[in-house]
Amino acid sequence: MPDTTLLITMAAMLLAIGAFAGVLAGLLGVGGGIILVPAFFYAFTVLGYESPQLMQMCLATSLATIIVTSIRSVLAHNRKGAVDWGILRGWAVGIALGAVVGVTVASSLRSTALQAIFGILAVIVGLYMALGKSHWRLGQAMPMGVKGYLFSPLIGFLSVLMGIGGGSFGVPTMTLFNVPIHRAVATAAGFGVMIAVPSVAGFLLFDMPDAGRPPFTIGAVNLVAFGLVIAMTLITAPYGAALAHRTDASRLKRIFGAFLILVALNMLRKAAGW
């Protein structure tokens, strides 16, 4: 039976993480996963759950929360007619296939390798958030057919390696192909479902050793973290959204981009053993 004090400490840390991730998701329109993964890693390391497979658990648990938040988000956006179902149908299979490959690769790597990958990709996302321009374009329409199958698996693959939904890679990709930002954000919520469902199914089958595994973990998904974070994000995300209407969103995204780069560099430092 897990130590009661340890469970209370873990619950308190996870509630705080969920509250913070929810506010940021509502405030900036970014998925909580990009905050949840490093926060989970820090929390479970502090609690003494250091394992060569710790990053797999952080990725898997983050992706499990994304199933709930993405479904909720895409339904809300659909009620406003903002989801581009043509893009979603055209890219869904490729994204899901990329996610399955991502689980296979992530399951075979050590925690330090995944830390390094997360750090490098988070620096790229952070730089785009901090420095990206709304007028940048790669094309005037989303690539479909063969071209779509070159882009879509990459989004699913990279997202699983970071434990995130469709927003961080999907929204920039769509806006670069001339999709209006609000439609891109709404459609990316659907990407999140396509990424999270097959990847979590795979991670539930992951054989994580008992040593260094937090209590109530199935495969690589920690149920305590999943439940508490979902509860808190559902409570705090509306506050972040309300705050977003009273602030300069573009400036906030630049600030968050800089913050994300610092988080990513710290993850790279830990991966290097410094």
C-alpha positions in Angstrom: 0.0 0.0 0.0 1.5 3.4 -1.0 2.5 5.8 1.8 -0.4 8.1 2.7 1.8 11.2 3.1 3.4 10.5 -0.3 0.0 10.2 -1.9 -1.1 13.5 -0.4 2.0 15.2 -1.6 1.7 13.8 -5.0 -2.0 14.8 -5.2 -1.2 18.4 -4.1 1.6 18.7 -6.7 -0.6 17.3 -9.5 -3.6 19.6 -8.6 -1.2 22.6 -8.9 0.1 21.3 -12.2 -3.4 20.8 -13.6 -4.5 24.3 -12.5 -1.5 25.9 -14.1 -1.9 24.0 -17.4 -5.6 24.8 -17.5 -5.0 28.5 -17.2 -2.3 28.5 -19.8 -4.4 26.4 -22.2 -7.3 28.9 -21.9 -5.1 32.0 -21.9 -2.8 31.1 -24.9 -4.8 28.5 -26.8 -1.9 26.0 -26.5 -2.4 22.4 -25.4 -1.6 21.6 -21.8 0.7 18.8 -22.9 3.6 21.1 -23.6 3.5 22.1 -19.9 2.3 18.8 -18.4 5.2 16.7 -19.7 8.1 18.7 -18.0 5.9 19.4 -15.0 5.1 15.7 -14.6 8.8 14.9 -15.0 9.8 17.4 -12.3 7.1 16.3 -9.9 7.7 12.6 -10.1 11.4 13.1 -9.9 11.0 15.2 -6.7 8.7 12.4 -5.3 11.5 9.9 -5.9 10.1 8.0 -8.9 13.3 8.1 -11.0 13.3 5.5 -13.7 14.8 4.9 -17.2 11.2 4.9 -18.4 9.9 8.0 -16.5 9.6 10.1 -19.6 7.4 7.4 -21.3 5.0 7.7 -18.3 5.0 11.5 -18.6 4.3 11.4 -22.3 1.6 8.7 -21.9 -0.2 10.4 -19.0 -0.2 13.8 -20.8 -1.6 12.2 -23.9 -4.4 10.5 -21.8 -5.5 14.0 -20.6 -5.5 15.2 -24.2 -8.2 12.6 -25.1 -10.6 14.3 -22.8 -9.6 17.9 -23.4 -9.5 17.5 -27.2 -12.9 15.9 -27.5 -14.4 18.6 -25.3 -12.7 21.3 -27.3 -13.6 20.0 -30.8 -17.3 19.6 -29.8 -17.3 23.2 -28.5 -15.7 24.5 -31.7 -18.0 22.4 -33.8 -21.0 24.1 -32.2 -19.7 27.4 -33.6 -19.0 25.8 -37.0 -15.3 26.4 -36.7 -14.0 22.9 -37.4 -12.8 22.2 -41.0 -14.0 18.6 -41.3 -12.5 18.4 -44.8 -9.0 18.9 -43.5 -9.7 16.7 -40.5 -10.9 13.8 -42.6 -8.1 14.2 -45.1 -5.4 14.2 -42.5 -6.8 11.9 -39.8 -5.4 8.6 -41.0 -1.9 10.0 -41.6 -1.8 11.6 -38.2 -3.0 8.4 -36.5 -0.4 6.3 -38.3 2.3 8.8 -37.3 1.1 8.6 -33.7 1.4 4.7 -33.7 5.0 5.0 -35.1 5.7 7.6 -32.4 4.6 5.2 -29.6 6.7 2.4 -31.1 9.8 4.7 -31.2 9.1 6.3 -27.8 8.7 2.8 -26.1 12.1 1.8 -27.3 14.1 4.8 -26.1 15.5 5.6 -22.6 14.2 8.5 -20.6 17.2 10.6 -21.3 16.8 10.3 -25.1 13.2 11.3 -24.8 14.2 14.3 -22.7 16.6 15.4 -25.3 14.0 15.0 -28.1 11.4 16.9 -26.1 13.9 19.7 -25.4 14.9 20.1 -29.0 11.4 20.1 -30.3 10.2 22.5 -27.5 12.9 24.9 -28.4 11.6 24.9 -32.0 8.0 25.4 -30.9 9.1 28.2 -28.5 11.0 30.0 -31.2 8.0 29.9 -33.5 5.7 31.2 -30.7 8.2 34.0 -29.8 9.3 35.0 -33.3 6.7 33.6 -35.8 4.8 36.1 -38.0 1.2 35.7 -39.0 1.9 36.5 -42.7 4.4 33.6 -43.2 3.1 31.1 -45.8 4.2 27.8 -47.4 1.2 27.6 -49.7 -2.3 28.9 -50.3 -4.2 25.7 -49.5 -3.7 22.6 -47.3 -1.9 19.8 -49.1 -4.2 16.8 -49.6 -3.7 13.3 -51.2 -0.1 12.3 -51.5 1.2 15.6 -50.3 -1.0 15.4 -47.2 0.4 12.0 -46.4 3.8 13.5 -46.3 2.9 16.1 -43.7 0.2 14.5 -41.6 2.2 11.5 -40.2 5.0 13.9 -39.2 2.5 15.8 -37.0 1.3 12.7 -35.3 4.9 11.3 -34.8 6.4 14.5 -33.4 3.4 15.1 -31.1 3.7 11.7 -29.5 7.4 12.2 -28.9 6.5 15.3 -27.0 3.3 14.0 -25.3 1.2 16.8 -26.8 -1.9 17.2 -28.9 -2.4 18.8 -32.3 -2.0 22.4 -31.4 1.7 23.0 -31.2 2.4 21.5 -34.7 -1.0 21.5 -36.3 -1.9 25.1 -35.8 1.4 26.5 -37.3 1.2 24.0 -40.2 -2.4 25.0 -41.1 -1.8 28.8 -40.8 1.3 28.4 -43.0 -1.0 26.9 -45.6 -3.4 29.9 -45.3 -6.0 28.4 -42.9 -7.5 31.2 -40.8 -6.2 31.0 -37.2 -9.5 30.4 -35.5 -10.3 27.5 -37.9 -6.8 26.1 -37.5 -7.2 26.1 -33.7 -10.6 24.4 -33.9 -9.4 21.8 -36.4 -6.2 21.1 -34.4 -8.4 20.0 -31.5 -9.5 17.2 -33.8 -5.9 16.4 -34.6 -5.4 16.0 -30.8 -8.0 13.2 -30.7 -6.4 11.4 -33.6 -3.0 11.6 -31.9 -4.0 10.8 -28.4 -6.4 7.8 -28.8 -4.1 5.4 -30.7 -1.0 6.5 -28.7 -2.6 6.0 -25.3 -3.9 2.6 -26.4 -0.3 1.7 -27.2 1.1 3.1 -24.0 -1.4 1.2 -21.9 0.3 -2.0 -23.1 3.8 -0.6 -22.3 5.7 -2.8 -19.8 6.9 -0.4 -17.2 9.0 -2.0 -14.4 7.6 -1.8 -10.9 10.8 -0.2 -9.6 10.4 3.6 -9.9 6.7 3.4 -11.0 4.2 5.6 -9.1 1.1 4.0 -7.6 -2.0 3.5 -9.7 -0.1 3.3 -13.0 -1.4 1.1 -15.8 1.1 0.5 -18.6 2.7 3.9 -18.8 -0.4 5.9 -17.8 -0.6 7.2 -14.2 -4.3 7.3 -13.3 -3.9 9.7 -10.3 -2.2 12.3 -12.5 -4.7 11.8 -15.3 -7.8 12.2 -13.0 -6.5 15.2 -11.0 -5.1 17.1 -13.9 -8.3 16.6 -16.0 -10.4 17.9 -13.0 -8.3 21.0 -12.5 -7.9 21.9 -16.2 -11.7 21.8 -16.7 -12.0 24.2 -13.8 -9.3 26.6 -14.6 -9.3 26.8 -18.4 -12.3 29.1 -18.5 -10.5 31.5 -16.2 -7.6 31.6 -18.6 -9.9 32.1 -21.6 -11.6 35.0 -19.8 -8.2 36.5 -19.0 -7.2 36.2 -22.6 -9.9 38.6 -23.7 -8.5 41.3 -21.4 -4.8 40.9 -22.5 -2.6 41.2 -25.5 -2.6 37.6 -26.8 0.3 38.1 -29.2 2.6 39.6 -26.5 1.6 36.8 -24.1 2.5 34.2 -26.7 5.9 35.7 -27.2 6.5 35.7 -23.5 5.4 32.1 -23.2 7.6 31.2 -26.2 10.6 32.5 -24.3 9.5 30.7 -21.1 9.1 27.4 -23.1 12.6 27.8 -24.5 14.0 28.1 -20.9 12.0 25.0 -19.9 13.3 23.1 -22.9 16.9 24.1 -22.3 16.6 22.9 -18.7 15.3 19.6 -20.0 18.3 19.4 -22.4 20.6 20.1 -19.4 19.1 17.2 -17.5 19.3 14.9 -20.5 23.0 15.8 -20.7 23.5 14.9 -17.0 24.5 18.4 -16.0 
